[in-house]
Amino acid sequence: MYSAIEEFLRTFNVNYPLVWALLVMAIVAVTSLTLYLFWELVLRLLSAGNASRRSRSKEQG
């Protein structure tokens, strides 16, 4: 299975260099957007968790 994928990628790379470059750029862009959204969500959740802890400590203290 992996040899078939490898062979396809090699021939695609040689026969269509412009399409190959655009494909690589698209993969990089999608990966960067996915990572950005993931970390944005994680940091917002952490921030919301810290805010709720601070409000509880102010109510108790």
N, C-alpha and C positions, 0 to 999 in steps of 0.2 A: 504494500500500500504506500509506504513512504517513498519507495523508489519511483512509483508512478507520479506522485506529487513533485518529487525532485526533478524528474525528467520534464514534466510540464512547465515548471518554473524556469528551468534552464532554457528551454526552447522559446518560451514566452519572452524571456529577458533578451534573447538574441534577436528574435524576429520582430519584436515591437518595443523598441527602447523607449519611445515617448510614452506609450501607454503604461509601460513598466514604471517609469519615473512618476507618472501621475498616480498610479496605484500606490506606490510607496509613500508619496506625499499625502494621499488620502488616509492611508493607514496611520501615519504619524499624526495627522490632524485629529482623527477620531480618537486615537489613544490619548492625546493631550487634552481634548475636551472631556473625555471620560474621567481622567485623573483629576482635572480641575473640578468637575461636578462632584466627584467622590469626596475630595478633601474639603470642598465648600460645605457639603452636607455634614461631614464629620465635625468640622470646626463650629458650625452653627449649633449642632447638638451639644457639643461640649460647652459652648457659651451659654446655651439655655439651661443646661444642668448646673453650671456654676451660679447663674443668676438666681435660680430657685433655691439653691443652698444658702446663698447670701441673704435672701429674704426671710428664710426660716430662722437663720441665726439672729437676725435683727428682731424678729418677733419674740424669740425666747430670751434674748439678752437685754 
